[in-house]
Amino acid sequence: MSGGPDLLVVGGGLVGVAAAWEAASTGASVLMLDRADVGSATEAGAGILSPATTASDDPDWVAFVMAAGDHHKTLARRFETSWTRCGLLKLAMRDSDLPAFEQLAGVVCSRDSSVVEIDGAIARRRFPVLAPVKRALWNPDAARLDGRVCRAALAAGAEDAGAELRAGNVARFETSGDRVIGVELADGTRIACGAVIIAGGAWSPAFDAALGVSIGVHPARGQILHLAVTTGDPGQWPIAHPVLGQYLVPWPDGRVAVGATYEDGAGYDPRPTAGGVGEVLREALRVAPGLSDATFVEIRVGLRPASIDDLPVLGALPGWENVAVCTGHGAEGLLLGPFSARVVVQQVLGEDPDANISLFRPDRLR
């Protein structure tokens, strides 16, 4: 093998390009390989960035989620990522939603004074196609993000910083002791490397056997519908998210993204299904009957990398000196992915990470 990059990133979704940019911006030589699997979660993500309304009260988790939200603001100041502050309504639409709403409100409002309860009538004025609202929380700092735009911006930034991004399918790792010293691609090309970050999303476990590990993620299919609203200006609406139900994300071009299904048993099947479409439409029209006259635009399907304990899988792989993983974000990939990539790159390059990721260590899944 000829001399290769300091860092090889395997996977070209939002996490992969973010890792490539983070590493290249330090001066490291970087090669990112992407086999462009159909069903990438980045391509289908709804784009909700609302760290303040996370339901968990685990301080380490909350700190990580909030840092991820702040990191998006940093990226938006540097790149055209599409990050836009729009606010978010957390809603109780039925009496049966109230216990979950009260529990969430107790956790969220006690730690963040900017998240407040507002009258249901005010919530409907802000999102005029909603059904009557029992109770509503308002997070003014929530934002929306187009994952496709963000990925393209970070990919361009990575290349500008000197990273090489190209198509490639890793077929085999070449090892020496507890180190990966290179890879062989499906076309026979051999590439040396100093370190590896696996950022293959739901496809990351493809390397389990070769590395003798269990990365511990699986695909969870999500189907999201995009509707075009015929009246009003969705670009001025906030995100609407029932505490027990599916979200509605408005966009300035008149679309509202509604969804999503969460299908653990679909495997690597990126098809939209009649059942999935029916589920999303029924829920969307229950929450927002004013969308009944909206025009169907498209359906996007993403295979989310879900971990077995619903936490990301970040950091050094057990048994390997120079291999790390960055995946397992489930439905929160657009929020958590870029910051996760940053801290994993910092760990791989021997720097002090910006966050404690011990909660997400891959060896917890043994």
N, C-alpha and C positions, 0 to 999 in steps of 0.2 A: 504494500500500500504506500502511496505517496503521502506526503505531509498533509494533514487535514486541519480542520478548525479546532480552536480551543473548546468550543461548545457545539454539540449537535443537538438540535431541537427536533423531536419527532412529533409531528402534528402541526397543522396549519390553520386551526381555528383561532378565535380571539385570544385564547391562552397562549398558543404557540407563537403568534406574531408579537404578542406583548412580551414574552420571554426573549424573543430574538431582539427586539428593540432594547429592552432593559440591558441585556448583556452587551450588545454592540455599542451602546452609548457609554460603556465603561472602557472601551477600547479593545475588548475581547474579539477575536475572530469567531464568527458565527455562521453556521449553515443550518437552515430550517428546511426540513423535508415534509411535504404534504402529499398524501395519496388521494385527497379530495373525495372522501367517502360521501355517498349520497345520504342525506339525513343529518348533516352537521347541525348541532344545537345552535351554534352562532347564527346560522342562516335563518332560523325560525324563531329566535327569542322574542318575547313580547317587549322587553326593554324597560322594565320597572326598576327604578333605583330609589328605594325607600328604606334605608338602613334604620332610621329612627323607629319604624313600626315593627321591627323584628320582635317576634313573640317570646323569644328566649330571655331568661333572666340570668344566664350564665355569663359572668363578667368577662371571661376570656373571649367567648363567642361574640358578645356585644362589642367589645373593643375592636375585634378583627373586622366585623361588619362595618362599624363606623369608619374605621381607617380605610376600608375599601371604598366607601362612599366619598371620602375626602380625596382619595387618589384619583377618582374620576374627575373631580374638579381640577386637580393639577393637570391631568392629561388634556382636559378641554381648553385650558389656557395655552397649551402648546400645539395642539392639533385640532383640526375640524372633526371632532368625534361625533357630532350631532347631539351632545349632552345639552339638555334644555330643562331648566327648572319649571315645573308645571303644577306641583302640588299633588297630593293624593288624599282621597276620601276612603276611610276604612268604615264599612257600613254594616249595620244590622238591618236587614230587610224584613225579617219575620220574628215573631215572638220566640221561636226556637233558636234564633241567632243570639239572643240577649245574653245567656250565660257566657258564651265564648267572647262576645263583645266586652262584657264587663271585666272578664279576666284579662283580656288584652289591654283594655284601657287602664286597668290598675297597674300593669307592668310598665306600659309605655309612658303614661303621663307622669308617673312618679320619677322617672329618670330624665325626661326631656320636657321642659316647660313650654317649648315651642309647639308641641303637639297638644291640641286642645279639642274638647268636644264642642260641636256646633249643632244648631237646630236642624232637624231633618229637612225642613222647608228650605233652609239656606243651601243645604247639600244639593237639593233638586234644582235650585236656581243655577248652581255652578255646573251641574251636569243634567241638562234639562230633559233628557230622555228617560231618566230613572223612574221606576215605580215609587210609591210612597216609602219613605225611609223612617224606620223606627228610631235609630240613633246613629250618630256619625262622628268619627274622629277626623280632624283635619291636620295633615302634615304639610306645612307650606314649603318645606325644603326638598320634597321628593322631586325626582327628575325622571325624564324618559330618555332612552338611548336606542338608536337604530344600530343593532349589532353589526350589520353588514357595513355601514358607514364607518363605524369605529374600527372594525377589523381592517378595512382598506386604509384608513388613516395611519394606523400603527404599522401596517405592512410597509407603507411608503416611508414612514419614519425609520423603520429598521433598515431598509435598503439605503436610505440616505446616510445612516450611521455606519454603513459598511457591511451589513449582514447580507448573505446570499440566501434568497428564498426560491426554492424550486420544487418541482414535482419529483416524487420519489417514494418507493415502497420498500421499507426495510424488511428484508427476508431473513437475515441472520446477524447475530452479534458475534464479533470476534473478541475473545477474552484472553486475559493473562492474569492468572490468580484471581483476585477479587476486583479486577478492573476490566471495563470494556475498553478495548483499544481501537475498535473500528467496527464498521458494519458492512455487510454486503447487501446490495439492493437486488430487487427481483430481476433486473436486467443484467446482473452480474458485476456491476460497478462496485468496487471496494473503496471505502473511505475511512481513513484514520480519524481519530478524534481524541480530545483530551478529557471530555466529560459529556454526559448525555442527560437531557431532560426529556422524559416521556410526557407529552402533552396531547395524547391522542383521543381525549374525550372518552366517549363510551367504548371506543375501540382499543383503549390502552391495555386491557387484559390479553390482547393478542400476543403480548410479550411475556406472559406469566411463565409458560413452559421453558422458554429459552433462558430466562433469568432465575428460574427456580423459586418464584415468589407468587403471592396472590395479591394483585393490586387492589382487589376488592371493590370493583365497580361493575355495574351492569347497565344496559340501555333501558331507559324509561321513555316510551314514546309520548310526545306531546303534539296534539293537533290544534292549530290556532287558525281561526277564520278572520279574514279581513273584509270589512263591510264599508261601503261608501255611503255616508249620510247625505240625505237629500235636502235637509233644512238645518239651519244653524251653522256654527263655525267651530268644529271640533278642536281646531288649533288653540282655542281659548279655554277649552275644558280641562279639568284635572283628570288624573287617573281615578277610576272608581273600582274599589276592590272589596266586595263583601267578605266578612270574616269567615263565613262558610259558603263558599261559592267561587265562581270564576271571575276573573278581572276583565275590565274594559279599558283599553289604552287608546286615547284619541291622538290623532296626528294632524299636522297643519294642512296636509293635502286632502283632508276631508274623510280620511279613513278612520275607522275604529277597529282595533285588533281585539278580538274576544276569545277567551279560552282560559285555560287549555285543558285538554285531557291529561291524565297522568296514568300511563299504561305500563305497568311493570312487566307484563307477560308477553309483550309484542316482539321481543327480541330485536334483531337487526332488520326490521321490516319498516321501511320509511313510507309506506303507502298511507294516504288518507283513506279512511273507511266510512261507510254509511253510518255505522254506530257512533263513531267519533264526531262526525259532523252533526248528527242528530242531538247528541249530548250537549255539544257546545251551543247550538242554536236554541235548544230548549232553555238552557240556563241563562243565556244572554237575554232572551226575550222575557224571561221571568223577572230578571233584575232591571232590565231597561226596555219595557214594551214599546217605547218610542222609536226603537230601531226596527220595528216590523216592516217599515217601508224602505229600509236601507237596501242598497244594491250589493249583491254578493260579488266580491272582487277576486279573491283567491283563498286558497288554504295552504298553509305552510306546516311542514311536519319536521320536527327535530327529535333526534334520539339523545336524550339528556344522559350524561354520565352520573348515575345515582350510586352512592355508596351504600354498603349494607347497614350503616348506622346513621345515614343522612348527614354526615359531615364530609367536608373535602378531604382528599388524600394528598398530602403535601410533604415534600422533603425527601431525604435520602432513603433509598430502598434498602431493606435489611440484607446484609451480606455483600453489599457492593460499595466500593470506595468512591466511585465517581459516577453513580447513576442516581438520579432523583426523578420524582414523579410529580405532576401537577394536574390533578383531575378531581372528579368526584363532587362537582359543585351542584349537581342536580338541577333544579329549576332556577338556581341563583347564579348561573354562570356569567351572565352579563355584568352583574353587580360585583361578584367576587373574583372573576377570572383575572383581570389585569393586575390587581394588587397581589393575588396569590402568585402570579408569575414573577412579580418583582421580588417577593421575599424568598422564593425558591431559588431564583437566580443569585440573589445575595448569598444564600447559604452555599450554593455550589461554588461560587467564586471566592469563598472564604471571608466574606464580609459579615458584619453584624446585621442580621435581618431587622427590618423596620417593625416587625411584630413577632410575638411569640407564637410559633406554630406547633408547639408540642402536642396540643390538643388534636392535631390532624396527622400525626406521625403514621406513616404506612405500617409500621410494625405493630400498631395497635390491633390490626386486622388479622394477625396470625391465628 
